[in-house]
Amino acid sequence: MFGSLPDFFKSEAELRAIWSNPDTRKTLLQELNEAGFTQSQLQDLQLMIHAEESDLYDVLSFVAFSTNPLKRSQRSEFAKSHFGDYESKQRVFLDFVLEQYVESGVKELDIAKLPELLTLKYAAITDAKRELGDINSIRETFIGFQKYLYEKREAI
């Protein structure tokens, strides 16, 4: 794995850009899986480097670029520093999403997870739309804030 990762991304900045978007992140994970790096193997590697509370991004970045893994809780706090970019109702929803992310990991940030998250938070999609606006706006907010999770930061 250590020598093969440059085939998938050439720099930390490229990995960050790929990982910041749920669609490109999903594609990368599929490509890694097809190359023999399964989700299970990535999770095993996560345990080996003592990064259980970190994102899989941190595992890949550690292997490829020897970066220090950050905990998901740290990433969440960094992202919250950008909450001023969002309206109060959006912040409430994003805070909920970040709680799920810290608890369960990056799979909570998959776009396919959005309807489930909305239902979990608001009981019904119609209630979520009443609070947050139309589905396209909700989707843009959900995808857009993820870039803040992966901004270049140093471990605390």
Secondary structure as GFF3:
##gff-version 3
##sequence-region A 1 156
A	DSSP	three_ten_helix	5	7	.	.	.	ID=ss1
A	DSSP	alpha_helix	12	19	.	.	.	ID=ss2
A	DSSP	alpha_helix	22	34	.	.	.	ID=ss3
A	DSSP	alpha_helix	39	48	.	.	.	ID=ss4
A	DSSP	alpha_helix	56	65	.	.	.	ID=ss5
A	DSSP	alpha_helix	72	80	.	.	.	ID=ss6
A	DSSP	three_ten_helix	83	85	.	.	.	ID=ss7
A	DSSP	alpha_helix	88	104	.	.	.	ID=ss8
A	DSSP	three_ten_helix	106	109	.	.	.	ID=ss9
A	DSSP	three_ten_helix	111	113	.	.	.	ID=ss10
A	DSSP	alpha_helix	114	122	.	.	.	ID=ss11
A	DSSP	alpha_helix	125	132	.	.	.	ID=ss12
A	DSSP	alpha_helix	135	144	.	.	.	ID=ss13
A	DSSP	alpha_helix	146	149	.	.	.	ID=ss14
###
